[in-house]
């Protein structure tokens, strides 16, 4: 764990409901996301992320544009994607968009790259799902060259090559901070190390401690490559309210509706209240009062020895007002309390 532990929040721009229980228009959801980021900046949260999706239950398909809008309304908060679906995008355009975001935000842009757990972007942009792995590997390789910001000579199989070409604009710092998001594949962990990119672990179910071997694998891979330690982060869902019972009751119906919809699409059975309670008690769901959530985050951060914790604060149709409460409590109460708890308990030593 680094001396400067970072605390972030992120959202997929879930389409929420209004006071009348009806879905809000996509435009209003996007405007609400901007207001959520402005609040996050004002309460001292380190970074704010937006996911990319191309389906009717999420409003944001172009996160870079929303992040650029947020850049103009904020002063210090770092801005990132959660994630950029690189497999169905073009690495040159990804670099250009984020270098531009970095300029308008005075150096606050970050990318988290992923293959995407949803696949709607593949047919939408004309990609073959049978090439799911190969597309990501090849495009990650090209982007890794682009991040050096020099002339690029590169040849792949699925995309035309480049010969001594520059891509603009260049960044003021000389490099965009770029993470690789991983859901639990050892091969993906080693690949992040091989490309010398920070690792973001998406821990969305089960006990977070089971990811300790992945952190260890990442550190060992970096050591073998003779690369200095790079940051490791955790992304997990959660919801914060004044009391434990209040937080769970607020979240549960929206959590169930979202998980049941995804379950129907993927052939899973409906989720149960018992499963929800188990995730809240011992799993990767950080739901409760500020004290409860802080204690659970401190346990995860200290146990895994990570450098950033990202709370996915949106959950299906959970209303904007509830999301604002979570953000306020996270920044004003949870983050300071986590720092206190970690200062009282020695952190896990980096594996290696």
Phi, psi and omega in degrees: 000134183283164178297327179251089176290132181259144177239125183233165169227156175211163181217153173263008183066038180305138177288118186259173177254154177269190182298335180273001179085358179268152178299139176281154175298151180306318182300319180292321178301316180296318177297324178294322178300319177299316179295326178295320178292321178299317177296317180302319178297319185288336180260011169089012177291143189285325187209151183228128183237152177228132179277164177249122176219162183224057183211167194283349179265004175230139187268343189254112174251346180231075186298331182299325180290318178294319179295324178294322176296317178297323180303322180285348181251359185231168185246320193227339187293136177284151189234126186216169175257151184219065009235175164273121182279087187295329184302326183250020176238177177251128184302325179296314179293324177300312179299313183300316182294318183281330172295324176292315176301321179298322179293311184288342180259007182059047172084025185257007186276143173221156175239136164246118183267143177205166177276340179089127177278342172257149188243013184299333183290337184294303177293330181298321182255010172081029179257151183268122181297337178293345178257022184311309183286315185295322178300314182294314182300314183292318182288327175296320179298315178296314182297325179299326176287320181297326182295340177287343174065024173251189175294137186248125169242119189207145177223131176235190179255327187261345182228143177304147183279176176235147180228101176062031186263142174264152175237137186236156002280156170281155178271157178291327182278340182095354178196135174277133175290120188227119180260163169245124177275133185229136180260359179134018178261123178302323180298322179291325178297312180295323179298318177301318178295318182299325179269007176057046178242142175304154186251128174245116181268120175273101181253097188247004178193151180081178182288128180302330183299338181291350178271358179305320178298332179288321175297316178298316179300317180298314180295321179292323178295318177297317180298318180296326179276358182059042177252132177302154180306138177245160183297148172237134179236166176232133174244124180214155181277158176186175179204138184236135174220183184294328181231159177299312183296319180296319180296317182291319181292323177295316187283322193309307184297324180287320177300314182296314181300317180294312182292325179291324178295312179297322179299319178298322180291330187249005176082022177265159173281167179296146178285157183242162177296324179297319178295318177300313181296322179295320177294322179290324182284310189232350186264210188261023178253115185261083185234134179151199176287166178305320181295316180296313181294319179299317181297321181289319177297316180300321178296317180293310183297315180291322182289323182266343181069042184267168186254343178215140172242125179246121177263118172282104190272349179262149181208096179059228187272010178310124190297154179307319183297321178292324178295321178296322177297315178303313181298314181298313181292324179298310182288318187275330186239315186291309184301310178300323181290321177300316179299319177298312182298319181289330178290338179272342185236127178302137180284158175295136178288143177302135178285153178168000000 
